[in-house]
Amino acid sequence: MARTVASPPEGKTGNAYTRFFERVDRALSPAFGGATSVDDHPEDATPIADRLCPLCGHAMGEHVIDHSTPNSMLECPTDERLPERPIDVPLNEFGMTAPERADQRGQTRGT
């Protein structure tokens, strides 16, 4: 059956071009939607907002996360910081803990 009126279907707005991209957006949004909050410690029953910040020790719900730039920034509610934990493991060239097998390779090379 052919349409006799050249207007968008009932309840639809815009022209065919905008409706096409709205449809594409609806189809792709589940795949490319916003980031979801991932629980790093699923065995901990405490809500994420009530967990303590590793930098200042306050609840994470008191913090502000600034997403206005490509690099998100965590803004702590205080200027106080927890003391840094002593690092007793070797670090790689990026300041990250070196994997154990890399340590073994380094020991065998130097020997």
SEVOBA-847402 format. One line per 2 residues: their letters; for each residue x, y, z of N, C-alpha, C, O, CB. Coordinates in nm, 4 decimals. Glycine has a CB too. Layout:
// SEVOBA-847402
A	X:Y:Z:X:Y:Z:X:Y:Z:X:Y:Z:X:Y:Z | ...
// end
This chain:
// SEVOBA-847402
MA	0.0846:-0.1169:0.0000:0.0000:0.0000:0.0000:0.0886:0.1223:0.0000:0.1787:0.1328:0.0832:-0.0960:0.0002:0.1207 | 0.0664:0.2123:-0.0881:0.1443:0.3344:-0.1012:0.0831:0.4444:-0.0162:-0.0386:0.4519:0.0013:0.1527:0.3783:-0.2481
RT	0.1710:0.5299:0.0365:0.1215:0.6441:0.1139:0.0675:0.7496:0.0189:0.1211:0.7688:-0.0902:0.2333:0.7036:0.2038 | -0.0369:0.8171:0.0596:-0.0931:0.9240:-0.0240:-0.0466:1.0598:0.0233:-0.0562:1.1572:-0.0514:-0.2458:0.9185:-0.0236
VA	0.0040:1.0692:0.1463:0.0481:1.1973:0.2017:0.1995:1.1887:0.2218:0.2514:1.0900:0.2741:-0.0265:1.2311:0.3376 | 0.2689:1.2942:0.1791:0.4139:1.2975:0.1914:0.4539:1.3605:0.3241:0.5212:1.4636:0.3261:0.4767:1.3745:0.0742
SP	0.4140:1.3009:0.4322:0.4498:1.3507:0.5649:0.5072:1.2345:0.6456:0.4842:1.1179:0.6135:0.3259:1.4143:0.6375 | 0.5824:1.2678:0.7512:0.6414:1.1595:0.8304:0.5322:1.0786:0.8993:0.4217:1.1283:0.9210:0.7400:1.2158:0.9348
PE	0.5629:0.9557:0.9331:0.4657:0.8732:1.0042:0.4222:0.9414:1.1341:0.4930:1.0273:1.1864:0.5249:0.7339:1.0339 | 0.3088:0.9037:1.1839:0.2538:0.9665:1.3038:0.3478:0.9486:1.4220:0.3996:0.8395:1.4456:0.1161:0.9082:1.3367
GK	0.3691:1.0562:1.4955:0.4578:1.0533:1.6109:0.6034:1.0781:1.5765:0.6851:1.0892:1.6679:0.4456:0.9225:1.6796 | 0.6396:1.0873:1.4516:0.7776:1.1106:1.4089:0.7948:1.2579:1.3725:0.7023:1.3208:1.3210:0.8150:1.0192:1.2882
TG	0.9120:1.3120:1.3991:0.9413:1.4504:1.3631:1.0655:1.4547:1.2770:1.1406:1.3575:1.2704:0.9594:1.5380:1.4887 | 1.0869:1.5650:1.2120:1.2046:1.5829:1.1277:1.1851:1.5227:0.9900:1.0809:1.4654:0.9583:1.3258:1.5217:1.1934
NA	1.2891:1.5376:0.9095:1.2826:1.4825:0.7739:1.3438:1.3423:0.7710:1.3887:1.2908:0.8733:1.3557:1.5754:0.6735 | 1.3448:1.2830:0.6544:1.3937:1.1453:0.6410:1.5412:1.1344:0.6812:1.5836:1.0327:0.7362:1.3747:1.0959:0.4965
YT	1.6180:1.2380:0.6538:1.7605:1.2389:0.6861:1.7804:1.2299:0.8380:1.8567:1.1459:0.8857:1.8282:1.3667:0.6299 | 1.7120:1.3161:0.9135:1.7286:1.3141:1.0589:1.6700:1.1868:1.1194:1.7255:1.1338:1.2156:1.6625:1.4375:1.1219
RF	1.5606:1.1372:1.0659:1.5019:1.0130:1.1175:1.5957:0.8951:1.0943:1.6042:0.8051:1.1778:1.3658:0.9860:1.0512 | 1.6665:0.8954:0.9803:1.7619:0.7888:0.9511:1.8722:0.7863:1.0575:1.9052:0.6803:1.1108:1.8230:0.8076:0.8099
FE	1.9288:0.9036:1.0881:2.0375:0.9064:1.1851:1.9892:0.8836:1.3278:2.0655:0.8330:1.4101:2.1102:1.0380:1.1767 | 1.8674:0.9187:1.3594:1.8111:0.8839:1.4892:1.7985:0.7322:1.5017:1.8242:0.6752:1.6078:1.6737:0.9516:1.5090
RV	1.7588:0.6680:1.3922:1.7466:0.5227:1.3915:1.8835:0.4560:1.4055:1.8982:0.3588:1.4795:1.6777:0.4759:1.2629 | 1.9833:0.5083:1.3344:2.1195:0.4559:1.3458:2.1698:0.4751:1.4885:2.2312:0.3849:1.5455:2.2145:0.5258:1.2445
DR	2.1442:0.5918:1.5462:2.1876:0.6205:1.6824:2.1235:0.5238:1.7817:2.1918:0.4732:1.8708:2.1536:0.7650:1.7198 | 1.9951:0.4976:1.7681:1.9264:0.4032:1.8565:1.9842:0.2626:1.8415:1.9959:0.1891:1.9395:1.7755:0.4018:1.8269
AL	2.0201:0.2255:1.7187:2.0740:0.0909:1.6956:2.2149:0.0761:1.7524:2.2497:-0.0307:1.8029:2.0751:0.0592:1.5459 | 2.2967:0.1813:1.7450:2.4359:0.1718:1.7875:2.4592:0.2108:1.9327:2.5638:0.1770:1.9882:2.5200:0.2574:1.7003
SP	2.3661:0.2803:1.9958:2.3898:0.3283:2.1318:2.4158:0.2162:2.2321:2.4949:0.2383:2.3238:2.2723:0.4095:2.1775 | 2.3553:0.0973:2.2220:2.3929:-0.0073:2.3181:2.5399:-0.0485:2.3051:2.6039:-0.0810:2.4051:2.3039:-0.1294:2.2992
AF	2.5927:-0.0474:2.1847:2.7318:-0.0888:2.1642:2.8299:0.0214:2.2019:2.9377:-0.0073:2.2539:2.7537:-0.1296:2.0193 | 2.7941:0.1476:2.1763:2.8860:0.2581:2.1995:2.8353:0.3525:2.3064:2.8736:0.4694:2.3084:2.9095:0.3339:2.0718
GG	2.7497:0.3043:2.3956:2.6919:0.3882:2.5005:2.7967:0.4338:2.5994:2.9154:0.4060:2.5826:2.5820:0.3137:2.5732 | 2.7528:0.5039:2.7024:2.8423:0.5564:2.8033:2.9087:0.4457:2.8838:2.8659:0.3303:2.8817:2.7676:0.6490:2.8951
AT	3.0132:0.4835:2.9542:3.0865:0.3880:3.0360:3.0037:0.3479:3.1564:2.9286:0.4287:3.2110:3.2208:0.4462:3.0806 | 3.0175:0.2254:3.1965:2.9471:0.1780:3.3139:3.0445:0.1670:3.4300:3.1650:0.1519:3.4098:2.8790:0.0428:3.2863
SV	2.9927:0.1745:3.5498:3.0741:0.1622:3.6690:3.1061:0.0146:3.6901:3.0163:-0.0695:3.6936:3.0020:0.2227:3.7932 | 3.2343:-0.0157:3.7039:3.2777:-0.1548:3.7220:3.3276:-0.1704:3.8646:3.4079:-0.0900:3.9120:3.3893:-0.1945:3.6186
DD	3.2811:-0.2715:3.9315:3.3197:-0.2982:4.0692:3.4493:-0.3787:4.0693:3.4518:-0.4928:4.0231:3.2069:-0.3737:4.1454 | 3.5584:-0.3186:4.1218:3.6873:-0.3870:4.1266:3.6928:-0.4949:4.2342:3.7723:-0.5885:4.2252:3.7974:-0.2867:4.1501
HP	3.6081:-0.4814:4.3358:3.6061:-0.5774:4.4459:3.4639:-0.6296:4.4641:3.3938:-0.5849:4.5549:3.6586:-0.5127:4.5776 | 3.4194:-0.7233:4.3797:3.2815:-0.7704:4.3890:3.2494:-0.8439:4.5189:3.1324:-0.8561:4.5551:3.2522:-0.8601:4.2738
ED	3.3516:-0.8931:4.5897:3.3253:-0.9639:4.7148:3.2908:-0.8665:4.8282:3.2343:-0.9082:4.9293:3.4467:-1.0489:4.7536 | 3.3239:-0.7376:4.8131:3.2931:-0.6355:4.9133:3.1489:-0.5903:4.8955:3.1122:-0.5429:4.7880:3.3904:-0.5146:4.9022
AT	3.0657:-0.6042:4.9999:2.9238:-0.5701:4.9898:2.8974:-0.4207:5.0106:2.7836:-0.3766:4.9947:2.8445:-0.6503:5.0912 | 2.9988:-0.3424:5.0456:2.9817:-0.1985:5.0672:2.9519:-0.1303:4.9340:3.0193:-0.1582:4.8348:3.1084:-0.1367:5.1333
PI	2.8510:-0.0401:4.9292:2.8247:0.0325:4.8043:2.9481:0.1118:4.7608:3.0249:0.1578:4.8453:2.7037:0.1272:4.8212 | 2.9671:0.1278:4.6320:3.0855:0.1961:4.5792:3.0970:0.3378:4.6348:3.2076:0.3827:4.6647:3.0809:0.2002:4.4261
AD	2.9860:0.4087:4.6492:2.9887:0.5467:4.6993:3.0360:0.5540:4.8445:3.0858:0.6583:4.8871:2.8501:0.6095:4.6872 | 3.0217:0.4460:4.9212:3.0627:0.4460:5.0615:3.2051:0.3954:5.0827:3.2576:0.4049:5.1936:2.9676:0.3620:5.1418
RL	3.2674:0.3426:4.9800:3.4052:0.2932:4.9946:3.5016:0.4100:5.0072:3.4723:0.5211:4.9632:3.4448:0.2040:4.8744 | 3.6157:0.3842:5.0672:3.7122:0.4899:5.0935:3.8022:0.5156:4.9733:3.8408:0.4239:4.9009:3.7964:0.4546:5.2145
CP	3.8343:0.6435:4.9546:3.9242:0.6852:4.8468:4.0667:0.6416:4.8809:4.1100:0.6604:4.9946:3.9174:0.8399:4.8246 | 4.1408:0.5840:4.7862:4.2784:0.5423:4.8151:4.3743:0.6602:4.8290:4.4864:0.6424:4.8766:4.3279:0.4498:4.7061
LC	4.3325:0.7810:4.7882:4.4204:0.8973:4.7979:4.4021:0.9756:4.9273:4.4998:1.0108:4.9933:4.3970:0.9883:4.6810 | 4.2734:1.0036:4.9645:4.2497:1.0901:5.0800:4.1809:1.0189:5.1955:4.1827:1.0710:5.3071:4.1673:1.2079:5.0386
GH	4.1204:0.9022:5.1744:4.0560:0.8290:5.2808:3.9108:0.8663:5.3035:3.8461:0.8058:5.3891:4.1308:0.8488:5.4048 | 3.8558:0.9640:5.2302:3.7145:1.0005:5.2420:3.6303:0.9071:5.1555:3.6825:0.8368:5.0690:3.6917:1.1487:5.2005
AM	3.4979:0.9074:5.1803:3.4079:0.8238:5.1008:3.4081:0.8701:4.9557:3.4144:0.9900:4.9286:3.2645:0.8273:5.1583 | 3.4012:0.7754:4.8622:3.4033:0.8107:4.7192:3.2808:0.8925:4.6786:3.2869:0.9665:4.5804:3.4109:0.6839:4.6336
GE	3.1698:0.8812:4.7518:3.0507:0.9587:4.7223:3.0696:1.1075:4.7452:2.9921:1.1877:4.6931:2.9369:0.9096:4.8050 | 3.1719:1.1468:4.8227:3.2005:1.2881:4.8485:3.2844:1.3511:4.7379:3.3025:1.4728:4.7366:3.2718:1.3033:4.9815
HV	3.3351:1.2720:4.6469:3.4244:1.3203:4.5419:3.3464:1.3686:4.4196:3.2298:1.3343:4.4001:3.5221:1.2103:4.5014 | 3.4138:1.4485:4.3387:3.3589:1.4940:4.2112:3.4513:1.4412:4.1026:3.5734:1.4526:4.1131:3.3457:1.6519:4.2050
ID	3.3930:1.3837:3.9988:3.4727:1.3371:3.8853:3.4436:1.4286:3.7686:3.3303:1.4365:3.7211:3.4415:1.1879:3.8494 | 3.5477:1.4985:3.7221:3.5344:1.5963:3.6142:3.5573:1.5261:3.4808:3.6683:1.4815:3.4518:3.6345:1.7146:3.6327
HS	3.4516:1.5165:3.3995:3.4601:1.4517:3.2684:3.4634:1.5547:3.1551:3.4367:1.5200:3.0401:3.3416:1.3561:3.2489 | 3.4957:1.6808:3.1857:3.4909:1.7847:3.0832:3.6105:1.7790:2.9877:3.6079:1.8435:2.8829:3.4847:1.9209:3.1487
TP	3.7125:1.7049:3.0210:3.8298:1.6913:2.9353:3.8440:1.5450:2.8950:3.7798:1.4587:2.9550:3.9588:1.7423:3.0073 | 3.9263:1.5150:2.7954:3.9446:1.3744:2.7564:3.9981:1.2878:2.8707:3.9676:1.1687:2.8771:4.0393:1.3656:2.6378
NS	4.0775:1.3462:2.9608:4.1282:1.2730:3.0772:4.0424:1.3099:3.1966:4.0467:1.4242:3.2423:4.2793:1.3050:3.1045 | 3.9647:1.2161:3.2483:3.8796:1.2437:3.3643:3.9667:1.2730:3.4854:4.0721:1.2124:3.5044:3.7845:1.1246:3.3933
ML	3.9201:1.3682:3.5677:3.9953:1.4098:3.6864:3.9119:1.3831:3.8106:3.7939:1.4180:3.8147:4.0347:1.5599:3.6781 | 3.9717:1.3218:3.9117:3.9071:1.2983:4.0400:3.9411:1.4149:4.1305:4.0584:1.4451:4.1522:3.9516:1.1624:4.1032
EC	3.8384:1.4808:4.1836:3.8606:1.5940:4.2737:3.8230:1.5508:4.4147:3.7056:1.5297:4.4450:3.7779:1.7197:4.2294 | 3.9244:1.5377:4.5011:3.9017:1.4967:4.6395:3.8427:1.6137:4.7175:3.8706:1.7291:4.6852:4.0337:1.4474:4.7054
PT	3.7607:1.5857:4.8209:3.6989:1.6926:4.8984:3.7955:1.7606:4.9954:3.7592:1.8605:5.0575:3.5819:1.6380:4.9746 | 3.9156:1.7096:5.0097:4.0129:1.7654:5.1027:4.1511:1.7665:5.0381:4.1765:1.6960:4.9405:4.0151:1.6850:5.2348
DE	4.2396:1.8481:5.0951:4.3776:1.8515:5.0463:4.4662:1.7513:5.1195:4.5811:1.7300:5.0808:4.4352:1.9917:5.0613 | 4.4128:1.6892:5.2260:4.4894:1.5904:5.3007:4.5047:1.4637:5.2174:4.4135:1.4257:5.1439:4.4216:1.5589:5.4359
RL	4.6186:1.3993:5.2288:4.6429:1.2753:5.1558:4.6887:1.1686:5.2532:4.7536:1.1984:5.3534:4.7478:1.2958:5.0437 | 4.6550:1.0456:5.2238:4.7025:0.9337:5.3041:4.8511:0.9170:5.2798:4.8997:0.9491:5.1713:4.6254:0.8029:5.2705
PE	4.9248:0.8671:5.3791:5.0674:0.8433:5.3545:5.0853:0.7351:5.2484:5.0081:0.6394:5.2416:5.1395:0.8028:5.4853 | 5.1858:0.7516:5.1679:5.2117:0.6534:5.0623:5.2613:0.5233:5.1241:5.3387:0.5236:5.2199:5.3151:0.7077:4.9601
RP	5.2154:0.4129:5.0679:5.2607:0.2826:5.1149:5.4022:0.2575:5.0647:5.4358:0.2946:4.9522:5.1651:0.1701:5.0678 | 5.4846:0.1952:5.1472:5.6204:0.1646:5.1002:5.6141:0.0620:4.9874:5.5355:-0.0327:4.9918:5.7089:0.1118:5.2168
ID	5.6971:0.0823:4.8881:5.7016:-0.0087:4.7750:5.8216:-0.1004:4.7942:5.9362:-0.0556:4.7940:5.7099:0.0688:4.6390 | 5.7935:-0.2295:4.8109:5.9015:-0.3245:4.8331:5.9169:-0.4213:4.7167:5.9763:-0.5283:4.7301:5.8776:-0.4014:4.9611
VP	5.8620:-0.3813:4.6020:5.8766:-0.4636:4.4820:5.9474:-0.3814:4.3758:5.9384:-0.2587:4.3776:5.7382:-0.5143:4.4302 | 6.0165:-0.4448:4.2848:6.0855:-0.3704:4.1801:5.9854:-0.3027:4.0867:5.8754:-0.3531:4.0641:6.1779:-0.4634:4.1007
LN	6.0256:-0.1882:4.0332:5.9429:-0.1124:3.9397:6.0039:-0.1190:3.8008:6.1254:-0.1319:3.7855:5.9279:0.0343:3.9855 | 5.9179:-0.1099:3.6992:5.9689:-0.1067:3.5623:5.9993:0.0380:3.5223:5.9922:0.1277:3.6064:5.8666:-0.1709:3.4636
EF	6.0321:0.0612:3.3983:6.0718:0.1948:3.3524:5.9580:0.2963:3.3558:5.9818:0.4164:3.3434:6.1260:0.1860:3.2123 | 5.8334:0.2487:3.3727:5.7187:0.3385:3.3799:5.6741:0.3641:3.5236:5.5738:0.4321:3.5450:5.6035:0.2815:3.3000
GM	5.7466:0.3110:3.6230:5.7112:0.3290:3.7623:5.6033:0.2352:3.8102:5.5476:0.2544:3.9182:5.6684:0.4675:3.7850 | 5.5731:0.1340:3.7311:5.4717:0.0356:3.7691:5.5422:-0.0889:3.8209:5.6582:-0.1139:3.7882:5.3782:0.0008:3.6486
TA	5.4709:-0.1670:3.9024:5.5350:-0.2870:3.9555:5.5701:-0.3815:3.8408:5.4887:-0.4081:3.7524:5.4429:-0.3577:4.0583 | 5.6911:-0.4304:3.8448:5.7393:-0.5185:3.7383:5.6824:-0.6578:3.7588:5.6770:-0.7059:3.8720:5.8944:-0.5228:3.7352
PE	5.6399:-0.7235:3.6515:5.5912:-0.8606:3.6664:5.7021:-0.9534:3.7145:5.8200:-0.9294:3.6882:5.5339:-0.9116:3.5340 | 5.6640:-1.0579:3.7841:5.7616:-1.1473:3.8444:5.8526:-1.2140:3.7419:5.9727:-1.2272:3.7653:5.6911:-1.2524:3.9248
RA	5.7973:-1.2558:3.6299:5.8819:-1.3248:3.5314:5.9828:-1.2301:3.4682:6.0889:-1.2748:3.4246:5.7957:-1.3884:3.4224 | 5.9530:-1.1001:3.4618:6.0505:-1.0039:3.4105:6.1661:-0.9920:3.5078:6.2807:-0.9746:3.4664:5.9852:-0.8659:3.3867
DQ	6.1365:-1.0014:3.6399:6.2426:-0.9972:3.7386:6.3352:-1.1172:3.7223:6.4571:-1.1034:3.7321:6.1843:-0.9932:3.8800 | 6.2778:-1.2348:3.6973:6.3576:-1.3538:3.6806:6.4440:-1.3431:3.5560:6.5596:-1.3853:3.5569:6.2688:-1.4767:3.6737
RG	6.3882:-1.2864:3.4471:6.4681:-1.2701:3.3257:6.5831:-1.1752:3.3516:6.6949:-1.1990:3.3059:6.3817:-1.2189:3.2095 | 6.5567:-1.0672:3.4248:6.6617:-0.9706:3.4547:6.7722:-1.0318:3.5391:6.8896:-1.0005:3.5195:6.6036:-0.8503:3.5256
QT	6.7358:-1.1193:3.6336:6.8358:-1.1836:3.7174:6.9205:-1.2807:3.6390:7.0406:-1.2916:3.6637:6.7699:-1.2546:3.8322 | 6.8606:-1.3521:3.5445:6.9376:-1.4485:3.4676:7.0292:-1.3775:3.3692:7.1381:-1.4267:3.3395:6.8448:-1.5448:3.3939
RG	6.9862:-1.2620:3.3181:7.0724:-1.1891:3.2244:7.1936:-1.1318:3.2944:7.3051:-1.1349:3.2422:6.9948:-1.0774:3.1560 | 7.1696:-1.0785:3.4153:7.2802:-1.0127:3.4866:7.3787:-1.1130:3.5448:7.4877:-1.0740:3.5868:7.2257:-0.9246:3.5979
T	7.3446:-1.2360:3.5483:7.4317:-1.3356:3.6091:7.5329:-1.3885:3.5131:7.6141:-1.4736:3.5495:7.3521:-1.4482:3.6637
// end
